Amino acid sequence: MPARRLTRQDKRQANRARILQAARAVFGERGYHGATIEQIAREAGLSNGAVYYNFANKEDLFLGLLEEWRTELIHDLASALPRPGSAEPGPSFQDELSHVIGMLKRRSEWRLLLFEFVTYAARNPQFRARFAASRQKFKQALAGALAERTAAHHLQPVAPPDQLAVLVTALVNGLAFDELTEPDGIPGDLLATGLMALMDPAGQPGKPQQPNLPP
């Protein structure tokens, strides 16, 4: 059976994926301000015009990459959850938390990029609205995941899901910020301690039970 010929839309989606993959490498190596469309196009093996056909400018490209990263993050969060209807006992909340923290550590290359872009957005009011809208979309998805997990494990978080998503994001980003300049100054279990205190303060008689963190 002959292979189906790629449509123009198929080719555009394939090029978009190549550009995003190249952008991830170039932004990671050079930072947002140091990266250029020309470098990203060269990394993708495409022309500058192909990049501009898919993305209006470097800001638009970085937002596309950020959206992809956040989608992957929510997908990874979902992968930690038990499958609906499964007869197997689900993981404990500590095990789920361990999975999430390990996932965040594996994505540590995003920290510096994200902070660099936050600073850029803060200084560009017109662009700030697009960046804030993207963050709100992510926080809504995070709030839904938090609501599901706290209910499933009968936890009593310190705030409703929408506010809890803000607190969790602030805690993760705040510790990540400190680790950029003080990599040895943040205890390895501090994030788990903080998250457990937010998720179930009533269940913390003394020092919170820590998940078994991955090496």
C-alpha positions as CSV (number, residue, x, y, z in Angstrom):
1,M,0.0,0.0,0.0
2,P,1.6,3.3,-1.0
3,A,2.4,5.8,1.7
4,R,0.1,8.7,2.1
5,R,1.4,11.9,0.6
6,L,2.0,14.6,3.1
7,T,-0.3,17.6,2.9
8,R,0.8,21.2,3.2
9,Q,-0.6,21.1,6.8
10,D,1.4,18.0,7.6
11,K,4.6,19.6,6.4
12,R,3.9,22.8,8.3
13,Q,3.3,20.8,11.5
14,A,6.5,18.8,10.9
15,N,8.5,22.0,10.4
16,R,6.9,23.6,13.5
17,A,8.0,20.6,15.6
18,R,11.6,20.9,14.1
19,I,11.7,24.6,14.9
20,L,10.5,24.1,18.5
21,Q,13.1,21.4,19.0
22,A,15.8,23.6,17.6
23,A,14.6,26.5,19.7
24,R,14.8,24.5,22.8
25,A,18.5,23.7,22.1
26,V,19.5,27.2,21.1
27,F,17.6,29.0,23.9
28,G,19.0,26.5,26.4
29,E,22.6,27.2,25.2
30,R,22.4,31.0,24.5
31,G,19.5,32.2,26.6
32,Y,16.6,34.2,25.2
33,H,18.4,37.4,24.5
34,G,21.5,35.7,23.0
35,A,19.5,33.5,20.7
36,T,18.6,34.6,17.1
37,I,16.1,33.4,14.6
38,E,19.1,32.7,12.2
39,Q,20.7,30.4,14.8
40,I,17.4,28.6,15.4
41,A,16.7,28.2,11.7
42,R,20.3,26.8,11.2
43,E,19.8,24.3,14.0
44,A,16.5,23.2,12.5
45,G,18.0,22.9,9.0
46,L,15.4,25.3,7.6
47,S,15.4,28.8,6.2
48,N,14.7,32.0,8.2
49,G,11.5,32.3,6.1
50,A,10.3,28.9,7.3
51,V,10.6,30.0,10.9
52,Y,8.8,33.3,10.3
53,Y,6.1,31.3,8.4
54,N,5.3,29.5,11.7
55,F,6.1,32.2,14.2
56,A,5.8,36.0,14.0
57,N,9.0,36.7,15.9
58,K,11.3,35.5,18.6
59,E,8.8,36.3,21.3
60,D,6.1,34.3,19.6
61,L,8.5,31.4,19.2
62,F,9.5,31.4,22.8
63,L,5.8,31.5,23.9
64,G,5.2,28.5,21.6
65,L,8.0,26.7,23.3
66,L,6.8,27.7,26.7
67,E,3.3,26.4,25.9
68,E,4.8,23.1,24.7
69,W,6.8,22.8,27.9
70,R,3.8,23.5,30.1
71,T,1.7,21.0,28.2
72,E,4.4,18.4,28.7
73,L,4.5,19.3,32.4
74,I,0.8,18.7,32.9
75,H,1.0,15.5,30.9
76,D,3.8,14.3,33.2
77,L,1.7,15.2,36.2
78,A,-1.2,13.1,34.8
79,S,1.2,10.2,34.2
80,A,1.8,10.0,38.0
81,L,-1.8,9.3,38.7
82,P,-3.5,5.9,38.8
83,R,-5.6,4.9,35.8
84,P,-9.4,5.3,36.3
85,G,-11.0,1.9,37.0
86,S,-7.7,0.2,37.7
87,A,-7.9,-2.7,40.2
88,E,-4.4,-2.0,41.4
89,P,-3.9,0.2,44.4
90,G,-2.9,3.7,43.5
91,P,0.4,5.3,44.7
92,S,0.5,7.2,47.9
93,F,0.5,11.0,47.8
94,Q,4.1,10.9,48.9
95,D,5.0,8.7,45.9
96,E,3.1,11.0,43.5
97,L,5.0,14.0,45.1
98,S,8.3,12.2,44.6
99,H,7.5,11.6,40.9
100,V,6.6,15.3,40.4
101,I,9.8,16.6,42.2
102,G,12.0,14.2,40.2
103,M,10.3,15.5,37.0
104,L,11.0,19.1,38.0
105,K,14.6,18.3,38.7
106,R,15.0,16.8,35.2
107,R,13.7,20.0,33.7
108,S,16.0,22.3,35.6
109,E,17.4,23.8,32.4
110,W,14.2,25.8,32.1
111,R,14.8,27.7,35.3
112,L,17.2,30.3,33.9
113,L,15.3,30.7,30.7
114,L,12.0,31.3,32.4
115,F,13.3,33.9,34.8
116,E,15.0,35.7,31.9
117,F,11.8,35.8,30.1
118,V,9.8,36.9,33.1
119,T,12.1,39.9,33.4
120,Y,11.7,40.7,29.7
121,A,7.9,40.5,30.0
122,A,7.8,42.7,33.0
123,R,9.6,45.4,31.0
124,N,7.4,45.1,28.0
125,P,3.7,45.9,28.9
126,Q,2.3,45.0,25.5
127,F,3.9,41.5,25.6
128,R,3.2,41.0,29.3
129,A,-0.5,40.4,28.6
130,R,0.2,37.4,26.3
131,F,2.7,36.0,28.8
132,A,0.3,36.4,31.7
133,A,-2.5,34.8,29.7
134,S,-0.3,31.8,29.1
135,R,0.5,31.5,32.8
136,Q,-3.1,31.7,33.8
137,K,-4.0,28.8,31.4
138,F,-1.3,26.7,33.0
139,K,-2.4,27.6,36.6
140,Q,-6.0,26.6,35.7
141,A,-4.8,23.2,34.5
142,L,-2.6,22.9,37.6
143,A,-5.5,23.8,39.9
144,G,-7.6,21.1,38.4
145,A,-4.9,18.5,38.9
146,L,-4.4,19.6,42.5
147,A,-8.1,19.5,43.3
148,E,-8.3,15.9,41.9
149,R,-5.3,14.7,43.9
150,T,-6.1,16.4,47.2
151,A,-9.7,14.9,47.0
152,A,-8.4,11.5,46.1
153,H,-6.1,11.4,49.1
154,H,-8.5,13.1,51.4
155,L,-6.1,16.0,52.1
156,Q,-7.0,19.4,53.6
157,P,-5.0,22.0,51.7
158,V,-4.4,25.5,53.1
159,A,-6.4,27.1,50.3
160,P,-8.9,26.4,47.5
161,P,-7.4,24.9,44.3
162,D,-7.0,28.2,42.4
163,Q,-5.1,29.8,45.2
164,L,-3.2,26.6,45.9
165,A,-1.9,26.6,42.3
166,V,-0.6,30.1,42.9
167,L,1.1,29.1,46.2
168,V,2.6,25.9,44.7
169,T,4.0,27.8,41.6
170,A,5.4,30.5,43.9
171,L,7.1,27.9,46.1
172,V,8.6,26.0,43.2
173,N,9.8,29.1,41.4
174,G,11.1,30.7,44.6
175,L,13.3,27.8,45.5
176,A,14.4,27.4,41.9
177,F,15.5,31.1,41.9
178,D,17.6,30.6,45.0
179,E,19.2,27.4,43.6
180,L,20.5,29.3,40.6
181,T,22.9,31.2,42.8
182,E,23.1,28.9,45.9
183,P,23.0,25.4,44.5
184,D,24.3,23.9,47.7
185,G,22.2,26.2,50.0
186,I,18.8,24.5,49.6
187,P,18.2,21.3,51.4
188,G,17.2,18.5,49.1
189,D,13.9,17.8,51.0
190,L,12.9,21.4,51.4
191,L,10.5,21.5,48.4
192,A,8.8,18.3,49.5
193,T,8.4,19.7,53.0
194,G,6.9,22.9,51.7
195,L,4.5,21.2,49.3
196,M,3.3,18.8,52.0
197,A,2.7,21.8,54.4
198,L,0.5,23.4,51.7
199,M,-1.3,20.2,50.7
200,D,-2.2,18.8,54.1
201,P,-1.1,21.1,57.0
202,A,-3.5,19.3,59.4
203,G,-1.7,16.0,58.7
204,Q,1.7,17.3,59.7
205,P,2.1,16.7,63.5
206,G,5.7,17.6,63.4
207,K,8.2,17.3,60.6
208,P,6.3,16.2,57.5
209,Q,6.8,12.7,56.2
210,Q,9.2,13.0,53.2
211,P,8.8,11.1,50.0
212,N,11.6,8.9,48.8
213,L,13.2,11.3,46.4
214,P,14.9,10.0,43.3
215,P,18.7,10.1,43.2
